[in-house]
Amino acid sequence: MSVRPRSGVEIPELTARVARASNPKGTAAMWVRDRLDGLWSDEDFVAWYPRDGRAGISPAQLATVSVLQFLHNLSDRQAAEAVCCRIDFKYALGLELDDPGFHHSVLGDFRERLAREGRADALLDLALERLKAAGLVRERGRQRTDSTRILSAARVLTRLELVLETVRAAVEEVARTAPEVLDGLVTAEWGERYGRQVRMCSQPSRPVSRLTQAGLDAHALLTAVGAQTPWCQAGRQVRVLRQVLLQQFYTDAGDRLRPRDEKAGLPPAGRRIQSPYDTDARYVSRNDTKWTGYLAHVTETCDDEGTNVITDVATLVSAGDIKALPGIHQRLAHRRLLPAQHLVDAGYTSAVAIDDTARAHNTELVGPLAARGPNRHRKQQTGFAREDFAIDFDHRTVTCPNGKVTANWVQAPAMAPYLVARFHKNHCAPCPDRSRCTSGASPRTINFLPRHLHQIQAKNRADQHDPAWLRLYHSRSGVEGTVNEIVNGHRMRRCRYHQTAKVHLQHVLTAIAINIQRLSEQDPDTSTYRPRPPTAFQQYLQQREFPRPMWWRQGK
């Protein structure tokens, strides 16, 4: 399938007239065509298709329909029906009123193409480039980022259910591609165990023996596949079964297959496959919240003027927010949309991250540093914490509250970027405050950052008490409303699809849809709208110069 670019496509006259008559104020779909002349053109997608072959449906039209689909929370069938029936969709796509549209399966095929080779981010690049050209988003403003949990589309399985369902999926794949492998292997018991999807009660009978039997069945199936049809080993479900077997079982000294436990090398829950159908989803635990799926990191503009625009969305499996920060800045730099100030919460900040962001991108990372590590003296507010020790970077010494000085100053690779200073036992053994400083027989050890990072850390913690810094950081909380809009208003809490690439594509299309919705609803210059005037009580408070909350509407 190839692309035949359609340059300069105009809206049919009858379509435009009917759309204007039935929607005098316009819709989001019509706004895209009127204000941006469409978010993209066929020429933008030429490199994603082969040069020869049958001409396919316009990729620019399919991309627009995909965005409108997520804007209105439509299924593929409903989106294809909207192209047939909705006048504003025909207006946005430049179709005649009697155009029959296309079959709904075309949208699934188009998503398969978009999910490859990072094309989802390229689609967001194209949309933001059009918004920049229209003056709706700019570089070097202020942006903010937050993350939220995304639940996998696959059902959450227990360990026994996971192994049984993985074997069942592999058996289905082999029966479809090489049924002769199952001859002589499958018995009536296999039909009982794998004849239908696995669903168990909360407390199944004989869980350990059933788990062991499933492992034996998996081993027998993989052995038969490898011996009879080696080419079948490349099947997706067969490869998943091999990985699950390695993660869940081991062979003991007597050459018997046994389920793994922590002592036998069972991988942590965050690294194990949780479903044979979504092998990228992982078990994640953050504070008191636990789920199986992904993390979505959303970045948007938050300048004092203009509409907030989502500039980046990242889909990761890792539970650490700070690991997403370099990728966010790299993509924003590629789009020429780096902010001057980037507002984040404590999960994204560290002294190293603040320094690296300023050096690499000339961006100020604004956010509180994570709370200091656990320390019994700090918790109990007794004894000496790290802050009670004086650090002299010029002379490379550390002085304790009782005046003892250590010159044992090392930078161990395992502790990087921290420096380590250890007091001598002759300093700590006779000290009258030893019980308030350290426990055990070892002398006190102090870990601290190098000078430039130490200064960044000290400045950040001092800034958190500055009213100007607090006013600036106050605008970060608005991104939580965007997260709520995404996960609840556009149903992004649960994935529509399996695997990271398709899940990320869902997030990108949702982000573009929200941008369109926000920008299309902004008031035009000729609008007669005025904010609600203050109430009588608000006027009373203003006259007496009482402090006014920020959420009060301004009267004109």
TAMOUR-V45246 format. One record per pair of residues at least 12 apart in sequence whose ideal C-beta (glycine too) atoms are under 10 Angstrom apart, sorted by sequence separation. I is the first residue (numbers start at 1). GAP is how many residues later the second one is. If there is no record, write none. Layout:
BEGIN
i:gap
I:GAP
I:GAP
END
This chain:
BEGIN
i:gap
83:12
89:12
174:12
226:12
245:12
248:12
252:12
270:12
271:12
281:12
282:12
298:12
299:12
300:12
312:12
353:12
354:12
375:12
386:12
388:12
389:12
395:12
396:12
397:12
408:12
409:12
410:12
429:12
431:12
495:12
45:13
46:13
66:13
69:13
225:13
247:13
269:13
270:13
280:13
281:13
282:13
298:13
299:13
300:13
314:13
329:13
344:13
354:13
372:13
373:13
388:13
390:13
392:13
396:13
408:13
409:13
428:13
431:13
496:13
542:13
16:14
19:14
45:14
65:14
68:14
69:14
72:14
84:14
171:14
246:14
250:14
268:14
269:14
270:14
278:14
280:14
298:14
299:14
314:14
328:14
353:14
372:14
395:14
407:14
408:14
423:14
428:14
429:14
492:14
496:14
534:14
538:14
44:15
45:15
65:15
68:15
84:15
171:15
249:15
250:15
268:15
269:15
270:15
278:15
297:15
298:15
299:15
312:15
313:15
342:15
350:15
354:15
372:15
389:15
390:15
406:15
408:15
423:15
428:15
491:15
492:15
538:15
42:16
43:16
44:16
83:16
84:16
85:16
198:16
222:16
225:16
226:16
250:16
269:16
278:16
297:16
298:16
312:16
328:16
349:16
353:16
384:16
393:16
405:16
406:16
408:16
425:16
427:16
428:16
490:16
539:16
16:17
41:17
42:17
43:17
45:17
65:17
72:17
83:17
84:17
193:17
221:17
225:17
249:17
275:17
296:17
297:17
311:17
312:17
314:17
325:17
348:17
349:17
350:17
384:17
389:17
392:17
406:17
407:17
425:17
426:17
427:17
490:17
492:17
535:17
538:17
41:18
42:18
45:18
65:18
68:18
83:18
84:18
247:18
248:18
274:18
296:18
297:18
312:18
313:18
349:18
351:18
383:18
384:18
391:18
405:18
406:18
425:18
492:18
534:18
535:18
11:19
40:19
41:19
42:19
44:19
64:19
82:19
83:19
171:19
175:19
222:19
246:19
247:19
248:19
274:19
295:19
296:19
297:19
312:19
325:19
338:19
342:19
348:19
349:19
350:19
404:19
405:19
423:19
424:19
490:19
491:19
492:19
534:19
40:20
68:20
80:20
81:20
193:20
194:20
221:20
222:20
247:20
294:20
295:20
296:20
311:20
312:20
328:20
347:20
349:20
350:20
404:20
422:20
423:20
424:20
490:20
532:20
533:20
534:20
535:20
39:21
40:21
42:21
62:21
68:21
80:21
83:21
193:21
246:21
269:21
294:21
295:21
311:21
340:21
342:21
343:21
344:21
346:21
349:21
398:21
400:21
406:21
422:21
423:21
486:21
489:21
490:21
531:21
532:21
533:21
534:21
11:22
38:22
61:22
79:22
80:22
168:22
171:22
172:22
219:22
293:22
294:22
295:22
322:22
325:22
338:22
339:22
340:22
341:22
342:22
343:22
344:22
345:22
346:22
348:22
398:22
399:22
404:22
405:22
406:22
422:22
423:22
492:22
531:22
532:22
533:22
11:23
38:23
40:23
80:23
81:23
167:23
171:23
194:23
218:23
219:23
222:23
269:23
294:23
295:23
312:23
321:23
324:23
325:23
338:23
340:23
341:23
342:23
343:23
344:23
345:23
346:23
347:23
396:23
398:23
400:23
404:23
421:23
422:23
423:23
487:23
490:23
531:23
532:23
533:23
39:24
40:24
65:24
68:24
80:24
83:24
170:24
171:24
189:24
193:24
217:24
218:24
221:24
247:24
248:24
293:24
294:24
295:24
297:24
311:24
321:24
322:24
323:24
324:24
325:24
329:24
338:24
339:24
340:24
341:24
342:24
343:24
344:24
346:24
397:24
398:24
403:24
404:24
421:24
422:24
486:24
490:24
531:24
532:24
38:25
39:25
64:25
67:25
68:25
79:25
80:25
168:25
169:25
247:25
248:25
295:25
299:25
312:25
321:25
322:25
323:25
325:25
338:25
339:25
341:25
342:25
345:25
346:25
396:25
398:25
402:25
420:25
421:25
422:25
485:25
486:25
489:25
530:25
531:25
38:26
77:26
78:26
80:26
167:26
168:26
218:26
219:26
247:26
295:26
297:26
311:26
321:26
322:26
339:26
393:26
402:26
420:26
421:26
530:26
40:27
65:27
76:27
77:27
80:27
167:27
168:27
190:27
194:27
218:27
297:27
311:27
320:27
321:27
322:27
326:27
329:27
333:27
339:27
400:27
404:27
419:27
420:27
421:27
486:27
490:27
39:28
61:28
64:28
65:28
76:28
77:28
79:28
168:28
169:28
189:28
244:28
295:28
296:28
297:28
309:28
311:28
319:28
320:28
321:28
322:28
325:28
329:28
333:28
391:28
400:28
418:28
419:28
420:28
486:28
489:28
9:29
64:29
75:29
76:29
164:29
165:29
168:29
169:29
215:29
243:29
244:29
295:29
299:29
332:29
402:29
418:29
419:29
482:29
485:29
64:30
76:30
77:30
164:30
168:30
187:30
190:30
214:30
215:30
218:30
219:30
243:30
297:30
298:30
299:30
322:30
326:30
330:30
333:30
391:30
401:30
402:30
418:30
419:30
33:31
61:31
62:31
76:31
167:31
186:31
190:31
214:31
218:31
244:31
297:31
322:31
325:31
326:31
329:31
330:31
332:31
400:31
402:31
418:31
419:31
9:32
32:32
61:32
75:32
76:32
165:32
166:32
185:32
219:32
244:32
299:32
325:32
329:32
389:32
401:32
402:32
415:32
417:32
418:32
419:32
482:32
485:32
8:33
9:33
60:33
61:33
74:33
164:33
165:33
215:33
216:33
240:33
243:33
284:33
286:33
299:33
400:33
417:33
485:33
7:34
60:34
61:34
164:34
165:34
186:34
214:34
215:34
282:34
283:34
284:34
285:34
286:34
326:34
329:34
389:34
416:34
419:34
6:35
7:35
29:35
32:35
58:35
76:35
163:35
164:35
185:35
186:35
214:35
215:35
240:35
241:35
244:35
280:35
282:35
284:35
286:35
326:35
401:35
402:35
408:35
412:35
418:35
419:35
5:36
6:36
7:36
29:36
32:36
58:36
65:36
161:36
162:36
164:36
185:36
240:36
243:36
281:36
282:36
283:36
301:36
303:36
329:36
401:36
417:36
482:36
5:37
6:37
65:37
161:37
211:37
212:37
240:37
280:37
282:37
302:37
400:37
406:37
408:37
409:37
4:38
5:38
29:38
69:38
160:38
161:38
185:38
186:38
211:38
219:38
299:38
301:38
303:38
406:38
3:39
5:39
28:39
29:39
32:39
161:39
182:39
185:39
218:39
237:39
240:39
302:39
404:39
406:39
411:39
3:40
5:40
28:40
61:40
62:40
158:40
160:40
181:40
184:40
185:40
216:40
236:40
237:40
239:40
299:40
302:40
325:40
404:40
406:40
3:41
5:41
27:41
61:41
65:41
66:41
157:41
183:41
216:41
236:41
302:41
3:42
4:42
29:42
65:42
155:42
157:42
158:42
182:42
215:42
3:43
28:43
29:43
155:43
157:43
161:43
181:43
182:43
185:43
215:43
236:43
299:43
2:44
3:44
27:44
28:44
57:44
58:44
62:44
66:44
155:44
158:44
160:44
180:44
181:44
212:44
213:44
215:44
299:44
400:44
3:45
4:45
57:45
62:45
65:45
66:45
181:45
183:45
212:45
214:45
215:45
299:45
3:46
57:46
158:46
160:46
164:46
167:46
168:46
171:46
178:46
181:46
182:46
212:46
271:46
398:46
400:46
2:47
3:47
62:47
63:47
160:47
163:47
164:47
167:47
170:47
171:47
174:47
178:47
181:47
211:47
212:47
270:47
297:47
398:47
1:48
2:48
3:48
62:48
66:48
159:48
160:48
163:48
166:48
167:48
170:48
177:48
180:48
181:48
211:48
270:48
322:48
389:48
398:48
1:49
2:49
9:49
57:49
61:49
62:49
158:49
162:49
163:49
164:49
165:49
168:49
180:49
270:49
384:49
388:49
2:50
3:50
4:50
56:50
57:50
160:50
163:50
164:50
167:50
171:50
174:50
178:50
208:50
383:50
398:50
1:51
2:51
4:51
9:51
59:51
62:51
63:51
160:51
163:51
167:51
170:51
174:51
178:51
181:51
208:51
297:51
383:51
1:52
2:52
3:52
4:52
6:52
9:52
57:52
62:52
159:52
162:52
163:52
166:52
170:52
173:52
177:52
207:52
383:52
384:52
385:52
1:53
2:53
3:53
5:53
29:53
39:53
56:53
57:53
158:53
161:53
164:53
167:53
178:53
382:53
383:53
384:53
1:54
2:54
3:54
4:54
5:54
6:54
38:54
56:54
59:54
160:54
163:54
164:54
167:54
174:54
177:54
178:54
382:54
383:54
384:54
1:55
3:55
5:55
6:55
33:55
38:55
59:55
163:55
167:55
170:55
174:55
177:55
383:55
389:55
391:55
393:55
1:56
3:56
32:56
38:56
67:56
380:56
383:56
3:57
29:57
30:57
31:57
34:57
56:57
66:57
178:57
389:57
391:57
393:57
394:57
1:58
29:58
30:58
33:58
34:58
174:58
177:58
388:58
391:58
393:58
27:59
29:59
30:59
32:59
33:59
173:59
176:59
377:59
389:59
393:59
27:60
28:60
29:60
32:60
33:60
63:60
67:60
177:60
178:60
377:60
384:60
386:60
391:60
27:61
29:61
30:61
31:61
33:61
174:61
176:61
177:61
286:61
377:61
386:61
387:61
393:61
26:62
27:62
29:62
30:62
170:62
173:62
355:62
384:62
386:62
393:62
29:63
63:63
173:63
174:63
376:63
391:63
23:64
27:64
28:64
29:64
49:64
63:64
173:64
174:64
352:64
22:65
23:65
26:65
27:65
45:65
48:65
170:65
172:65
173:65
352:65
21:66
22:66
48:66
60:66
170:66
171:66
173:66
351:66
19:67
20:67
169:67
170:67
171:67
173:67
174:67
350:67
19:68
23:68
45:68
48:68
169:68
170:68
173:68
18:69
19:69
22:69
45:69
48:69
168:69
169:69
170:69
19:70
167:70
170:70
171:70
16:71
19:71
20:71
48:71
166:71
169:71
170:71
387:71
15:72
18:72
19:72
47:72
169:72
170:72
15:73
18:73
19:73
168:73
16:74
45:74
48:74
166:74
167:74
170:74
373:74
387:74
15:75
16:75
47:75
48:75
166:75
169:75
170:75
475:75
15:76
166:76
474:76
45:77
166:77
167:77
12:78
15:78
16:78
19:78
44:78
45:78
163:78
166:78
167:78
11:79
12:79
15:79
18:79
44:79
165:79
166:79
471:79
11:80
15:80
17:80
11:81
15:81
44:81
45:81
163:81
11:82
12:82
14:82
15:82
44:82
162:82
163:82
166:82
11:83
12:83
13:83
14:83
15:83
40:83
9:84
10:84
11:84
12:84
14:84
15:84
39:84
163:84
9:85
11:85
12:85
41:85
44:85
162:85
163:85
372:85
9:86
12:86
40:86
44:86
162:86
163:86
12:87
39:87
40:87
369:87
6:88
39:88
160:88
369:88
39:89
40:89
41:89
159:89
372:89
39:90
40:90
36:91
39:91
365:91
369:91
38:92
39:92
368:92
369:92
37:93
367:93
368:93
36:94
355:94
366:94
32:95
35:95
36:95
355:95
365:95
368:95
369:95
35:96
37:96
163:96
368:96
36:97
37:97
352:97
355:97
366:97
367:97
32:98
36:98
351:98
352:98
355:98
358:98
35:99
160:99
350:99
351:99
354:99
36:100
159:100
355:100
35:101
159:101
351:101
352:101
355:101
368:101
351:102
354:102
355:102
350:103
351:103
353:103
354:103
366:103
351:104
352:104
351:105
352:105
354:105
368:105
169:106
170:106
350:106
351:106
354:106
366:106
367:106
159:107
166:107
169:107
350:107
351:107
366:107
1:108
168:108
169:108
351:108
364:108
166:109
167:109
351:109
366:109
367:109
159:110
162:110
165:110
166:110
350:110
366:110
162:111
165:111
166:111
349:111
1:112
162:112
165:112
159:113
162:113
163:113
166:113
161:114
162:114
157:116
157:117
156:118
157:118
155:119
156:119
157:119
154:120
155:120
154:121
152:122
153:122
154:122
155:122
152:123
154:123
155:123
153:124
154:124
152:125
153:125
154:125
156:125
152:126
154:127
156:127
152:128
153:128
345:128
152:129
343:129
344:129
151:130
152:130
343:130
150:131
152:131
341:131
343:131
345:131
341:132
343:132
344:132
345:132
343:133
150:134
341:134
342:134
343:134
345:134
149:135
156:135
157:135
343:135
344:135
345:135
156:136
343:136
149:137
155:137
156:137
154:138
147:139
152:139
154:139
149:140
151:140
152:140
153:140
149:141
150:141
151:141
152:141
149:142
151:142
152:142
149:143
150:143
151:143
149:144
150:144
149:145
150:145
148:146
149:146
150:146
147:147
148:147
149:147
147:148
148:148
147:149
148:149
146:150
147:150
148:150
146:151
147:151
145:152
146:152
145:153
146:153
144:154
145:154
146:154
144:155
145:155
143:156
144:156
143:157
144:157
143:158
144:158
142:159
143:159
141:160
142:160
143:160
141:161
142:161
141:162
142:162
137:163
138:163
141:163
137:164
141:164
144:164
136:165
138:165
141:165
143:165
150:165
137:166
143:166
145:166
150:166
143:167
145:167
147:167
150:167
138:168
141:168
143:168
137:169
143:169
145:169
147:169
310:169
136:170
137:170
141:170
149:170
308:170
135:171
136:171
137:171
138:171
304:171
308:171
137:172
139:172
147:172
303:172
310:172
136:173
137:173
147:173
302:173
308:173
313:173
137:174
147:174
302:174
308:174
146:175
302:175
310:175
131:176
145:176
302:176
310:176
132:177
147:177
302:177
131:178
300:178
145:179
300:179
313:179
131:180
145:180
299:180
302:180
315:180
128:181
298:181
127:182
128:182
298:182
300:182
127:183
128:183
145:183
299:183
300:183
317:183
128:184
298:184
316:184
143:185
298:185
315:185
124:186
297:186
315:186
317:186
124:187
296:187
298:187
315:187
124:188
298:188
315:188
316:188
124:189
143:189
298:189
315:189
296:190
314:190
315:190
121:191
296:191
313:191
315:191
121:192
315:192
120:193
121:193
139:193
313:193
314:193
315:193
139:194
143:194
145:194
298:194
313:194
314:194
120:195
143:195
144:195
313:195
139:196
140:196
141:196
143:196
296:196
312:196
313:196
139:197
140:197
141:197
142:197
143:197
144:197
145:197
146:197
147:197
296:197
310:197
313:197
137:198
138:198
139:198
140:198
141:198
142:198
143:198
144:198
145:198
146:198
147:198
310:198
313:198
138:199
139:199
140:199
141:199
142:199
143:199
144:199
145:199
146:199
296:199
312:199
313:199
137:200
139:200
140:200
141:200
142:200
143:200
144:200
145:200
147:200
293:200
310:200
311:200
139:201
140:201
142:201
143:201
144:201
146:201
147:201
293:201
294:201
310:201
313:201
145:202
146:202
291:202
293:202
309:202
310:202
132:203
145:203
310:203
128:204
132:204
310:204
311:204
132:205
309:205
310:205
125:206
129:206
131:206
294:206
308:206
309:206
124:207
128:207
129:207
296:207
308:207
128:208
129:208
296:208
307:208
310:208
125:209
128:209
294:209
298:209
309:209
121:210
125:210
293:210
294:210
296:210
297:210
308:210
309:210
124:211
296:211
300:211
307:211
308:211
122:212
125:212
298:212
299:212
307:212
121:213
294:213
298:213
306:213
307:213
121:214
281:214
296:214
300:214
307:214
296:215
300:215
307:215
298:216
306:216
278:217
281:217
280:218
281:218
300:218
278:219
279:219
280:219
281:219
143:220
145:220
278:220
279:220
280:220
277:221
278:221
279:221
280:221
140:222
142:222
144:222
145:222
277:222
278:222
280:222
281:222
140:223
144:223
275:223
280:223
142:224
278:224
278:225
144:329
142:330
146:330
144:331
145:331
146:331
148:331
144:332
146:332
147:332
148:332
142:333
143:333
144:333
146:333
142:334
144:334
145:334
146:334
148:334
144:335
146:335
148:335
143:336
144:336
146:336
147:336
148:336
150:336
151:336
146:337
150:337
144:338
148:338
149:338
148:339
151:341
153:341
154:341
150:342
151:342
152:342
153:342
150:343
151:343
152:343
153:343
148:344
149:344
150:344
151:344
153:344
154:344
148:345
150:345
153:345
152:346
153:346
152:347
153:349
153:350
152:351
150:353
153:353
150:356
150:357
137:378
136:379
120:381
127:381
131:381
115:382
119:382
120:382
123:382
127:382
136:382
137:382
118:383
120:383
121:383
124:383
128:383
136:383
115:384
117:384
120:384
121:384
124:384
127:384
128:384
131:384
111:385
115:385
116:385
120:385
123:385
124:385
127:385
131:385
134:385
111:386
115:386
118:386
119:386
120:386
122:386
123:386
126:386
127:386
136:386
114:387
115:387
120:387
121:387
124:387
128:387
114:388
115:388
120:388
124:388
127:388
131:388
108:389
112:389
115:389
116:389
119:389
120:389
123:389
127:389
111:390
112:390
114:390
115:390
111:391
114:391
115:391
124:391
112:393
111:394
114:394
111:395
114:395
111:398
73:416
73:417
72:418
73:418
71:419
73:419
70:420
70:421
75:421
70:422
70:426
70:436
70:437
73:437
70:438
71:438
66:439
70:439
71:439
66:440
69:440
70:440
73:440
67:441
68:441
70:441
71:441
72:441
66:442
67:442
70:442
71:442
66:443
67:443
70:443
71:443
67:444
68:444
69:444
70:444
71:444
67:445
68:445
71:445
72:445
63:446
66:446
67:446
70:446
71:446
66:447
67:447
64:448
67:448
68:448
63:449
67:449
71:449
64:452
39:473
39:476
39:477
32:480
36:480
35:481
36:483
32:484
35:484
28:485
31:485
35:485
31:486
34:486
29:487
32:487
28:488
31:488
32:488
28:489
31:489
28:490
30:490
31:490
28:491
29:491
31:491
28:492
27:493
28:493
26:494
25:499
END
